[in-house]
Amino acid sequence: MAAQSCCKFTMANPMILQIDSFSKQKLSSPLYFFPTRNPVKSLNLTSPWLGVDSPLSHDSSASVLRTNSITRRRIPIAVVSSLPTANPESVVADAKKPKWSWRGIKSFAMGELEARKLKYPNTGTEALLMGILIEGTSFTSKFLRANGIMLYKVREETIKLLGKADLYFFSPEHPPLTEDAQRALDFAVNQNLKAGGIGEIMPAHILLGIWSEVESPGHKILATLGFTDEKAKELESFASESGFLDE
């Protein structure tokens, strides 16, 4: 019964018979299949990215390659040599303008980044202090760590003092300085001017500026972690003797 039904199914389907007869033919040449709709004329599959200059001869393919080519835009890079000051009139000429060292600029930039990470709307003295510790290579940061003032401790005291920011708040790209943080930076500039403008403004100047702001969060955090006037004088004496090289 199964053989009879299979035979009847084969006889009832002429397509199967045609395929079977086609498979029995002996082909003298291999069989290839070519698309017959919208053939591509003289298509060259060499890639221009491999060093071959001949593009695809088909217009649509060449247009795709042209549209995929990316025109790179040069981005100008500005080298920062100064930080925000509240008294721009105190400096007359660029030749006499105090220069910030790369460690000082990096400490400031890391302080801004830390303020953004904590989602604070401003960069305060506590952020400047954390920036000095994050920079990590200056004598000032090593001096703080040697006295037990670590980054995680400063971060914990900052959250205790100022609280956690709103989870859904996004601080600006460059959080503006608080008034005490601006005065701390101005103090650093004035310290360099009092020394005759010798050398560059280093993280030591910034730390002394933070310590000079008694009511600022940075000063309170330093005092909580054991920083005293004696240690500030020790840092100031070392900085004055080394010319604020901070190596």
N, C-alpha and C positions, 0 to 999 in steps of 0.2 A: 504494500500500500504506500509506504514512504517513497519507494523508487518510482512508482507510477505518478504520485503527486509532484515529485521533483521534475519529472519529465514533462508533465503537463505545464508546470510553471515556466520551464525553459522554452517550450514551444509558444507559450502565451506572451513572452517578452522578446520581441525582435531585437531590442538593444543588446541583450545578453548574447544573442546569436551573432550579432555584428562584432562585438568585442572578441568573442571566441574565434571567429574567423580571422579577425585582424591579428590576433596573437599567433596564429599558425603561419602567417606569412613570413618568409625569410627576407629580411631587410638587408640589402647590399650596403647600405650606408647608415651611420647612426642617425637617430631621430632627434631633431631639435625643434623647439617651440619658440616662435618669435611673436611678439605683440604686433597686431595689425592695426590698432587704433592709435593715432597720433604718434607715429614713429619718430624717434629722435635722430636727427641728421648729424652724421659724423661726430658722435659724442666721444670726447676724450676724457677718460677717467683719471688722468694724472692730476695730482693735487698740487696747487700752487704753494701750499705750506711746506712741501717737501723740497722746495728749491726749483721746481719746474715752472717756467714762465708761461707756458701755453695754457690759457684758461679753457674752460668748457666752451665748445663752439655753439651750443644751444643758448639762445638768448635768455630764456627763463632761468636756466641754471647759472649763467653768468651774473644775472641780476641778483640772484640769491646770494652769491658770493660777495657781490659788492655791498649788499645791505648788511651782511653779517660782519663785514670788516669794521673794527672798532677804532674810532679816532680818539687817541689818548690825549687828554688835556693836561697840560703842565700846571702843577699847583705850586704857587710861590710859597717859599718857606721863609718866615721872618725870624731872625735871631734876636731874642729878647735880651737886653742888657740892663734893664731897669724894671722896677716894680712900682705899683701905684703909690703916689705920695699925695698928702693933703696940702703940702706947701710947695707947689711948683715954682713959685716966685723966689724961693730961697736959693735956687740954682740959676746962675746967670747964663753961663755958656756950657755947651756940651763938653768942652774940653775939661771943665772943672766938675762936671757931674760925676758923682760917685758911681762906680761900676759894681754891679752885683756879680758875685762869683757864680759859676754854674751850680755849685752845691747850694747856694742860697736860693737861686731861682728854682732848682728842683725841689727844695724843701717847701717853697711857697706853692708850687704846682701840686705836690703831693698833699699839702694841706687842703687845697681846693678840692682835690679828688676825694679826700677823706670826708669832707663836709657833704659832698654829693652822695657818697656811699651811705652816710648816716641820715640822708634826706633832710639836712638842715638848710634853711633858706639863706644863711649867711656863713661866711668864713670868719670864725672868731679866733681868739688867741689859743683856745684849746685845739683848733684845727691846725694852726701854725705849729704848735708843739708836736702834734702827731706827725706833721709833715717832716719835721726835723728828724724824728725817730725813724720814719719810713725811708728817708733818704739813706741813712745808715752808714755812710762812709766818712762823714766829717768827724773831727775831734769832738765836737759838741754832742753828737749822738752817742759816741762811745763814752763820753764823760757821763751822760745821763744813765746809760745802761750800767756803767760801773757803780753808780750810786743807787742802783735798784729801781730806776724809773724806766719801766718797760712799756712798749706800745700797748699791749693788751690791758695793762693796769690803767694807763691814761684813757683808753677807750671806755673801760668800765666806769671810771670816775666821771667821765664826761656824760655818760648816760645817766648816772645817778644824779648829777648836778643839773643837767638840762632836760633830762627825760628823753623818751623815745619820740621820734617824729611820727607824723601820720603815715600809715602804710601806703596810702594812695597819693601822697604828695611827691612831686618830682621837682627837685631843686634845679635851678638854672645851670647852664653849662659852666659859667663862671660865677659862683655865688659871691655877691658883693661883700666887702669887708665890713665888719662891725666897727664901731668907733674906737673901741679899745685896741682892736687888731690893727687899725690904721695908725693909731698913735704908737703902737709897738714898732711898726715898720719905720715910721718917722724917727723914732728914737734910735733905731739901728743906723739910719742915714746920718743923724746928728753925731752919733758916736764916731763914725768914720770921719766926719768933717772936723770934729774936735782933735782927732789925731793927725790932722793935716792932710786928710785925703789919701793917706798912704795905704797901698794895698786895696783889696776889694772888700765889699760887704759880705760877711760870711754868716753861717747859721748861728755862730756865737753872738753876733750883734742882735739877731732876731730873738734869741733866748733871753738875752739881757733886756731887750725891749718888752718881752712878755712879762718878765719878773718885775719890771718897773710899773706895770699896771696892776696895782694892788687889788683892785676890786674886780679884776677880769677873771673869767673862768680859768684861763690858763694859769694865772698866778695861784689861784686857790687849789687847783689840781696839783701843781708842783709842791705847794706847801703841805698838802695832805700826804704826798708820797715821800716827804722827807727832805725836800730841797730848802735850803736856808740861805740867809744873807752871806754867811761865811763861804758857802759853796759858790755863790754868785761872784763874790770877790775873788775866789780862787780861779774861777773861769775867766774873769775879767783880767786878772794879772797874767795868766798864761797867754791870753789873747793879745794883750798889749806887748808882752815880751817877744812873742813870735810874729808880731806885725799883722795879726789876723790872717795869717796864711792858712791856718786850719788844715794842715796836712796830717 
